[in-house]
Amino acid sequence: MHDEQKTNEPTRRQMLGLVAGAALAAPLLGATEALAAPADEKKKAPPPKGAAGGGTKMRPYELPPLPYAKNALGGYLSAEILELHHGKHHAGYVKGLNDTLAQLQEAQKKGDFSKIKPLERALAFHGSGHVLHTLYWNSMSPKGGGNPTGALKSAIETSFGSVDACRKQLAAAAKAGEASAWGVLAWEPLGNRLVTLAAENHQNQGFQGSVPLLVIDVWEHAYYLKYKADRGSYVDKFFDVANWDFAAQRLAQAQQAPLFG
């Protein structure tokens, strides 16, 4: 991946387009904006209503730091894998997102939307890639594994019958994703239930409105240096580091923000 380059600062309207217009950015963002948003935006109060059309600007998206040391998952993923995955692949999606937003801003200035289809495709791809990778790092923890507790455990048992059944279904979804894919455990607010998704690329086969709680990256760059072509072992061992506390926190946030309030 190329190093990030500076672009014109995209407008808030363009950033919101990631949520409202992208094929999987919308369903997978859920309550994740605070994780994947530009760093400075996390510290600021939301702008007043109407500011989106008034020229308010946002800083470009930034690559968030890993929530643990690169060697912290050594028994599952090596420091070399995390260095390449986070520093090259994830960084590439951040750069692609910023570049796409800059091109959309230029198209707005010129009133020329002849390239809107590939730009919207790029927005969905890079934006969803950034969001999913941000979720992925937090879906694992050196202190992870074990079993979920509390409200998450209850929701899992209601939706899947048991924690073990949930693990099996999520693992099956992750293993079944074609080529470059993700296994996703998500909260679906209309039905008040948990679902699993086999999202392909980053932005395809989502469930609009669902909020991801835990994600497994099954693109080959996530595991090939250690597991070679054995995706199954990589997925099965994910549960040794699964961050159920993170998933529980996201479930609580999702349940406080119903799709239709």
Buried (B, 14 or more C-beta within 10 A) or exposed (E): BEEBEEBBBBBBBBBEBBBEBBBBBBBBBBBBBEBBBBEEBEEEEEEEEEEBEEEEEBEBBBBBEBBBEBEBBEEBBBEEBBEBBBBEBBBBBBBBBBBBBBBBBBBBEEEEEEEEEEBBBBBBBBBBBBBBBBBBBBBBBBEBBEEBEEEBBEBBBEBBEEBEEBBEBBBEBBBEBEEBBBBBBBBBBEEEBBBBBBBBBBBBBBBEBBBBBBBBBBBBEBBBBBBEEEBEEBBBBBBEBBBBBBBBBBBBBBBEEEEEE
